[in-house]
Amino acid sequence: MHQGKKIVQPSFLEEGDKVALVSPAYWVPQEALEQAAEAIKSWGLQPVIGPHTNSLNVDAYAGTADERAADLLWALEDDTIKAVVCSRGGYGTIHLLNRIPQECYQQHPKWFIGHGDITTLLYTIVGAGVMCIHGPMAFQMASGQEPASSITRNILFGTVPQYKILGNPYNRIGHAEGILVGGNLSSYSSIAGTKYRLPSKQDIILFIEEVEEPLHNIDRLFYMLRLQLDFERVKGIIFGTFNSIKYDLQYGSVEQMLIAHLHDYDIPVCCGFPVGSNSCIPLIEGAPCSLDVTTEKSVLTYNIKGTCQPYDIEKEKQQLIK
């Protein structure tokens, strides 16, 4: 694996540490914030809610761009805050990127958690040289979404999962090593390869998911990624969930279409990983990892500090059903 600059792993949390709740994108009701705060409190942590988190701007955003950026800076610069949970995605995070100096992430490394539209912020944080978590947001923690919430809690306290999932007929076998990056395809493709990108010598394992997009738009967004210089460094791909997709092209699945675009890439591909809007198994972005794909299974292993815990996703699903 080609090595770029070292990416900092934030410190794990201890009982009683502060966790900030912020809203970089769409607004959420105060009740959802309070329920999320209770969930974080049940983890043995101390939740604190950003000053503008429940503001409402143009009947959509959680405050103006300046207010949302101010909350992010508050959460970053307060060193008693050890982790930051985003309330929800939607749209609007991209407004904040030029308002937050990248050196702030380097100077105050801490765990940021979110997905969907928050993908843009996570990409920026990894580009600044700090790991973060693509995982459940406040509204999902408030509803007790499992197993995503409990795995996220375990990561924050130092238990790092090694994921195993069953094989998929669209998988491509192989071994890959690199820095894990990705997220929501619409959000990721809009920022990949910009000034926030990873250093050029860093190999990448890319993961993507999408929701409520027509198939032709997923096709277009994926082609946009292939045109980015970042894609030349992709050594393996994880396809997450594709929910509520409009099939306006005659393919049997999103995976079938995307795999067809990779015929000239000799890289492993894992399909069906439960990361997306409805099943957000947390992934540690910026972490060096390995991806092993066989016909029977796929295994994602992190090479970072922490206690490694093998996690069989299929077995966990069966336990939840019981």
Buried (B, 14 or more C-beta within 10 A) or exposed (E): BBEBEEBBBBBBBEEEBBBBBBBBBBBBEEEBBBBBBEBBEEBEBBBBBBEBBBBEBEEEBBBBBEBBBBBBBBBBEBEEBBBBBBBBBBBBBBBBBEEBEBEBBEEBBBBBBBBBBBBBBBBBBBBBBBBBBBBBBBBBBBBEBEBBBBBBBBBBBEBBBBBBBEBBEBBBBBBBBBBBBBBBBBBBBBBBBBEBBBBEEBBBBBBBBBBEBEBEBBBEBBEBBBEBEBBEBBBBBBBBBBBEBEEEEEBEBBBEBBBEEBEEBEBBBBBBBBBBBEBBBBBBBBBBBBBBBEEEBBBBBBEBEBEEEEBBBEEBBEEEEE
